Amino acid sequence: MITGRFITLEGGEGAGKSTQLRALAAALRARGLEVVETREPGGSEGAEAIRAMLLTGGADRWNARAEALLFAAARADHIEKTIRPALARGAWVLSDRFLDSSRAYQGQGDLSDADILALHQIGSAGFLPDRTLFLTLPEAEAEARAHARDGDVSDRIGGRDRAFHRAVAEAFVRFAADEPERVRAIDASGAAEDVTARLLAALDDLLS
């Protein structure tokens, strides 16, 4: 019998996470599963309130430490109010971003990966996904997709410079190399339905 699972989709700006999350959710529902779609920051009332603070305002609204603390607080509420209850009733939870985004994005400042993981241990007892699907895309294609989606307007994190986003992409690659059982790199290029098929293939062992 298939039990509840927690699956996260990760990747840089323009990788197609939101589109693929919806497609993957539809494919799983077609198999008779209950699926909860959620996102970070956000996914619960408290976390959505924090999201508004994190993604709006000037680039210097929060320093790196304050930003990391806010993400950790939002995640703690998200897990308690949304993720764990859904898993407890046997649902599959799909989240557009989770801890690895904090590691990749907030880990670019004066905080180390160990610092981010320590905050997660304090706020969420180290809770991790069953599988993380990391969508990969060449930099130029990702930039074109992000611009087509957002135009010249983006949030205070998405709007950071190219060097920052390149470092974020490199961090995700490291996570996939370091934790191959949990983190699976998925080619996000080509037709959307082909990408969805690759995502499903990466979940075969959890669906059997």
C-alpha positions in Angstrom: 0.0 0.0 0.0 1.3 3.4 -0.9 1.6 5.7 2.1 1.8 9.5 2.3 5.0 11.0 1.0 6.6 14.5 1.1 8.1 15.5 -2.3 9.8 18.9 -2.9 10.7 20.5 -6.2 13.8 22.7 -6.2 15.8 24.7 -8.7 16.7 28.2 -9.7 14.5 30.9 -11.2 12.8 29.9 -14.4 13.3 26.1 -14.0 9.6 25.5 -14.2 9.0 24.2 -10.7 5.5 25.7 -10.3 4.3 24.4 -13.7 5.8 20.9 -13.1 4.4 20.8 -9.6 0.8 21.2 -10.9 1.4 18.6 -13.7 3.0 16.1 -11.2 0.1 16.6 -8.8 -2.4 15.9 -11.6 -0.5 12.7 -12.6 -0.5 11.5 -9.0 -4.2 12.2 -8.6 -4.8 10.2 -11.7 -3.3 7.3 -9.9 -5.9 7.7 -7.1 -3.7 9.5 -4.6 -4.7 12.5 -2.5 -2.3 15.3 -3.3 -1.7 18.5 -1.4 0.1 21.3 -3.3 2.0 23.8 -1.3 4.9 26.2 -1.5 7.6 28.0 0.4 7.8 30.4 1.9 4.2 30.0 2.7 1.8 27.0 2.8 0.1 27.9 6.1 -1.5 31.1 7.4 1.4 32.1 9.5 4.0 31.2 6.8 2.1 33.2 4.2 2.2 36.2 6.4 6.0 35.8 6.7 6.2 35.3 2.9 4.8 38.8 2.4 7.5 40.2 4.6 10.3 38.2 2.9 9.5 38.8 -0.8 8.5 42.5 -0.7 10.4 45.7 0.0 13.9 46.7 -0.8 16.9 44.4 -1.4 18.3 45.5 2.0 15.1 45.1 4.0 16.6 42.1 5.9 20.1 41.1 6.5 21.2 37.6 5.8 20.6 36.3 9.4 17.2 37.9 9.8 16.2 36.5 6.4 17.3 33.0 7.4 15.5 33.2 10.7 12.3 34.3 9.0 12.5 31.4 6.5 13.1 28.9 9.3 10.1 30.3 11.2 7.8 30.1 8.2 8.9 26.5 7.5 8.3 25.4 11.1 4.7 26.7 10.9 4.3 25.1 7.4 5.4 21.7 8.6 3.2 21.8 11.7 0.0 23.2 10.2 0.0 21.7 6.7 2.6 19.1 5.9 2.5 16.7 8.9 -1.3 16.6 9.1 -1.5 15.7 5.4 1.1 13.0 5.7 -0.7 11.6 8.7 -3.8 11.0 6.7 -1.9 9.3 3.9 -1.7 12.2 1.4 1.2 13.1 -0.8 2.5 16.6 -0.3 4.2 18.4 -3.1 6.0 21.6 -2.2 7.4 24.3 -4.5 10.7 24.8 -2.6 11.7 23.7 0.9 14.9 23.6 3.0 17.3 23.2 0.1 16.2 26.6 -1.2 17.2 28.1 2.1 20.5 26.3 2.0 21.1 27.5 -1.6 19.9 31.1 -1.3 20.5 32.1 2.3 23.7 30.2 2.3 25.2 32.7 -0.1 25.8 35.3 2.6 27.7 35.1 5.8 25.8 32.0 6.9 27.2 28.5 6.3 25.3 25.4 5.3 25.7 24.2 8.8 24.1 27.4 10.1 21.0 26.9 7.9 20.8 23.2 8.9 21.1 24.2 12.6 18.2 26.6 12.3 16.1 23.8 10.6 17.0 21.5 13.4 15.8 24.0 16.0 12.7 25.1 14.1 11.6 21.8 12.5 13.5 19.0 14.3 15.5 18.3 11.1 12.4 17.2 9.1 13.3 16.3 5.5 11.4 15.3 2.3 11.2 11.7 1.1 12.5 12.9 -2.2 13.7 16.2 -3.7 13.5 16.7 -7.4 16.0 19.3 -8.5 15.1 20.8 -11.9 18.1 21.6 -14.0 18.2 24.0 -16.9 21.1 25.8 -18.8 21.5 29.4 -17.4 20.5 31.2 -20.6 17.3 29.2 -21.0 16.4 29.6 -17.3 16.9 33.4 -17.6 14.7 33.5 -20.7 12.0 31.6 -19.0 12.1 33.8 -15.9 12.0 36.9 -18.0 9.0 35.6 -20.0 7.3 34.9 -16.7 8.1 38.0 -14.8 9.2 40.6 -17.3 11.3 43.2 -15.6 9.5 42.8 -12.3 10.6 40.1 -9.7 10.6 39.8 -6.0 13.5 41.0 -3.8 15.2 37.6 -3.9 14.5 36.6 -7.5 15.8 40.0 -8.6 19.3 39.5 -7.4 22.2 39.5 -9.8 23.4 36.8 -12.2 26.4 35.9 -10.1 24.1 35.2 -7.1 21.8 33.0 -9.1 24.8 31.1 -10.6 26.0 30.4 -7.1 22.6 29.2 -6.1 22.5 26.8 -9.1 25.9 25.5 -8.1 24.7 24.9 -4.6 21.8 22.7 -5.8 24.2 20.7 -7.9 26.3 20.0 -4.7 23.3 18.9 -2.8 22.4 16.4 -5.5 25.9 15.0 -5.5 26.1 14.8 -1.7 22.6 13.3 -1.1 21.8 11.1 -4.2 19.2 9.0 -2.4 17.1 12.0 -1.5 18.0 14.6 -4.2 17.5 13.7 -7.8 18.6 16.0 -10.6 16.0 16.2 -13.4 16.6 17.7 -16.8 13.9 20.4 -17.2 14.5 21.2 -20.8 12.2 20.2 -23.7 8.5 19.6 -23.7 6.7 20.1 -20.4 5.1 16.6 -20.6 8.5 15.0 -21.1 9.8 16.7 -18.0 6.7 15.5 -16.0 7.5 11.9 -17.2 11.1 12.3 -15.9 9.7 13.5 -12.5 7.4 10.5 -12.3 10.2 8.1 -13.2 12.3 9.6 -10.3 9.4 8.6 -8.0 9.0 5.0 -9.3 10.4 3.4 -6.1 8.1 5.4 -3.9 5.0 4.6 -6.0 5.5 0.9 -6.0 
